[in-house]
Amino acid sequence: MSEAGTLAAAPARQHRAAAWHIAKVADSRPETTTARRIELEVPTWPGNDAGSHLDVRLTAPDGYQATRSYSIASAGPGTRVVLAVDELPDGEVSPFLVHDLRAGDQLELHGPLGAFFVWTPPADDETPRPVQLIAGGSGVVPLYAMASAHAAAGDATEFRMLYSVRTPDDVFFSDELAALAAADPPLQLDFIYTRSVPEGWPRSAGRLTRDLLDAAAVPAASRPRVYVCGPTPFVEAVAGWLIDAGHRPGDVRTERFGGS
Ligand SMILES: Cc1cc2nc3c(=O)[nH]c(=O)nc-3n(C[C@H](O)[C@H](O)[C@H](O)COP(=O)(O)OP(=O)(O)OC[C@H]3O[C@@H](n4cnc5c(N)ncnc54)[C@H](O)[C@@H]3O)c2cc1C
């Protein structure tokens, strides 16, 4: 590619500089029984690639501050930033975001963050490779952003998502994922329910296993890019199985949400 071509391609792919922003809550509504979708209007937001995250900083009246990372469910150049926050009942920050934050409230944000755990449409000179997304619980947030960006780009690359979730009521972006699964080309969507399954589901509830992963995921021989996101123990188990199954370490990108 010529130097001029490299420069021309740069704006879509360059890492947008992270900065502090003041966000206003435009909307906050239930996402699942324990999670909330929070839409923020951030006038100074530079846009973000699909899969990036940001830091939310809360400051108490006495000056005490707490900062937590949240993935961004939206992508692209707009100033509307969508988060989906699951409540950890004994947590410091997530109960506030889920129960107390109201439309019109202001939040301090730092971002966008994370240039590695992102998906962008393949460049013209890039050989397209299938993509396998593997989510545990709220780890679906950045992966949903990637699947939406893939559909919005009209990219024909094979995209699959394997989503491990407690029950059907705990599925984040349920309607949106169903729409992506019905789109052309479709997102191939597979669920693993760990606590209870929908009526007529062919498998009983249980955790993801190596065998289920092998059966549902794009095989290593197809050289997919794999994105894994969720609680730390989930991500570590899945990443280990992927490497054992022959995926190259450089093809497996992971994001750990914490927990032990
Ligand atoms: C890059 C990144 C992106 C993230 N994106 C999201 C997101 O989109 N949505 C979302 O809901 N969360 C997300 N998280 C997790 C989030 O940052 C917080 O860790 C979570 O909201 C808990 O914060 P808290 O203050 O309520 O709990 P804390 O007070 O920090 O922790 C309370 C207890 O829960 C444990 N714990 C902390 N985090 C987790 C976890 N994820 N799972 C299980 N146990 C945990 C702690 O060890 C502690 O025992 C993300 C984390 C990272 C690093």
The ligand as an SDF file (V2000), in Angstrom:
LIG
                    3D

 53 58  0  0  0  0  0  0  0  0999 V2000
  -12.2270   -3.7610   31.0560 C   0  0  0  0  0  0  0  0  0  0  0  0
  -13.4280   -4.0530   31.9640 C   0  0  0  0  0  0  0  0  0  0  0  0
  -14.7050   -3.8890   31.4520 C   0  0  0  0  0  0  0  0  0  0  0  0
  -15.8100   -4.1420   32.2770 C   0  0  0  0  0  0  0  0  0  0  0  0
  -17.0670   -4.0140   31.7490 N   0  0  0  0  0  0  0  0  0  0  0  0
  -18.1460   -4.2710   32.4990 C   0  0  0  0  0  0  0  0  0  0  0  0
  -19.4660   -4.1710   31.9410 C   0  0  0  0  0  0  0  0  0  0  0  0
  -19.6490   -3.8300   30.7560 O   0  0  0  0  0  0  0  0  0  0  0  0
  -20.5180   -4.4340   32.7490 N   0  0  0  0  0  0  0  0  0  0  0  0
  -20.3510   -4.8090   34.0570 C   0  0  0  0  0  0  0  0  0  0  0  0
  -21.3650   -5.0380   34.7280 O   0  0  0  0  0  0  0  0  0  0  0  0
  -19.1260   -4.9280   34.6010 N   0  0  0  0  0  0  0  0  0  0  0  0
  -18.0200   -4.6440   33.8690 C   0  0  0  0  0  0  0  0  0  0  0  0
  -16.7570   -4.7420   34.4210 N   0  0  0  0  0  0  0  0  0  0  0  0
  -16.6360   -5.0180   35.8700 C   0  0  0  0  0  0  0  0  0  0  0  0
  -16.6610   -3.6840   36.6300 C   0  0  0  0  0  0  0  0  0  0  0  0
  -15.4720   -2.9370   36.3570 O   0  0  0  0  0  0  0  0  0  0  0  0
  -16.7100   -3.8470   38.1440 C   0  0  0  0  0  0  0  0  0  0  0  0
  -15.6920   -4.7370   38.5370 O   0  0  0  0  0  0  0  0  0  0  0  0
  -18.0570   -4.3730   38.6350 C   0  0  0  0  0  0  0  0  0  0  0  0
  -19.1110   -3.4830   38.2640 O   0  0  0  0  0  0  0  0  0  0  0  0
  -18.0160   -4.5140   40.1600 C   0  0  0  0  0  0  0  0  0  0  0  0
  -17.7260   -3.2680   40.7290 O   0  0  0  0  0  0  0  0  0  0  0  0
  -18.2350   -2.9470   42.1890 P   0  0  0  0  0  0  0  0  0  0  0  0
  -17.5970   -1.6780   42.6240 O   0  0  0  0  0  0  0  0  0  0  0  0
  -19.7360   -3.0080   42.2680 O   0  0  0  0  0  0  0  0  0  0  0  0
  -17.7020   -4.1690   43.0470 O   0  0  0  0  0  0  0  0  0  0  0  0
  -16.3590   -4.1700   43.9970 P   0  0  0  0  0  0  0  0  0  0  0  0
  -16.6580   -3.3560   45.2190 O   0  0  0  0  0  0  0  0  0  0  0  0
  -15.2190   -3.7630   43.1460 O   0  0  0  0  0  0  0  0  0  0  0  0
  -16.2600   -5.6880   44.3160 O   0  0  0  0  0  0  0  0  0  0  0  0
  -17.1700   -6.4000   45.1610 C   0  0  0  0  0  0  0  0  0  0  0  0
  -16.8190   -7.8730   45.2050 C   0  0  0  0  0  0  0  0  0  0  0  0
  -17.0550   -8.4850   43.9290 O   0  0  0  0  0  0  0  0  0  0  0  0
  -15.8540   -9.0430   43.3790 C   0  0  0  0  0  0  0  0  0  0  0  0
  -15.8800   -8.6990   41.9570 N   0  0  0  0  0  0  0  0  0  0  0  0
  -15.4690   -7.5390   41.3730 C   0  0  0  0  0  0  0  0  0  0  0  0
  -15.7120   -7.5600   40.0460 N   0  0  0  0  0  0  0  0  0  0  0  0
  -16.3030   -8.7510   39.7910 C   0  0  0  0  0  0  0  0  0  0  0  0
  -16.8170   -9.3710   38.6090 C   0  0  0  0  0  0  0  0  0  0  0  0
  -16.7790   -8.7540   37.4130 N   0  0  0  0  0  0  0  0  0  0  0  0
  -17.3900  -10.5920   38.7340 N   0  0  0  0  0  0  0  0  0  0  0  0
  -17.4640  -11.2210   39.9180 C   0  0  0  0  0  0  0  0  0  0  0  0
  -16.9950  -10.6910   41.0860 N   0  0  0  0  0  0  0  0  0  0  0  0
  -16.4230   -9.4850   41.0120 C   0  0  0  0  0  0  0  0  0  0  0  0
  -14.7350   -8.3780   44.1110 C   0  0  0  0  0  0  0  0  0  0  0  0
  -13.6020   -9.2340   44.1490 O   0  0  0  0  0  0  0  0  0  0  0  0
  -15.3430   -8.1450   45.4870 C   0  0  0  0  0  0  0  0  0  0  0  0
  -15.3000   -9.3110   46.2550 O   0  0  0  0  0  0  0  0  0  0  0  0
  -15.6320   -4.5370   33.6270 C   0  0  0  0  0  0  0  0  0  0  0  0
  -14.3320   -4.6890   34.1280 C   0  0  0  0  0  0  0  0  0  0  0  0
  -13.2540   -4.4600   33.3180 C   0  0  0  0  0  0  0  0  0  0  0  0
  -11.8560   -4.6260   33.8830 C   0  0  0  0  0  0  0  0  0  0  0  0
  1  2  1  0
  2  3  1  0
  2 52  2  0
  3  4  2  0
  4  5  1  0
  4 50  1  0
  5  6  2  0
  6  7  1  0
  6 13  1  0
  7  8  2  0
  7  9  1  0
  9 10  1  0
 10 11  2  0
 10 12  1  0
 12 13  2  0
 13 14  1  0
 14 15  1  0
 14 50  1  0
 15 16  1  0
 16 17  1  0
 16 18  1  0
 18 19  1  0
 18 20  1  0
 20 21  1  0
 20 22  1  0
 22 23  1  0
 23 24  1  0
 24 25  2  0
 24 26  1  0
 24 27  1  0
 27 28  1  0
 28 29  2  0
 28 30  1  0
 28 31  1  0
 31 32  1  0
 32 33  1  0
 33 34  1  0
 33 48  1  0
 34 35  1  0
 35 36  1  0
 35 46  1  0
 36 37  1  0
 36 45  1  0
 37 38  2  0
 38 39  1  0
 39 40  1  0
 39 45  2  0
 40 41  1  0
 40 42  2  0
 42 43  1  0
 43 44  2  0
 44 45  1  0
 46 47  1  0
 46 48  1  0
 48 49  1  0
 50 51  2  0
 51 52  1  0
 52 53  1  0
M  END
$$$$
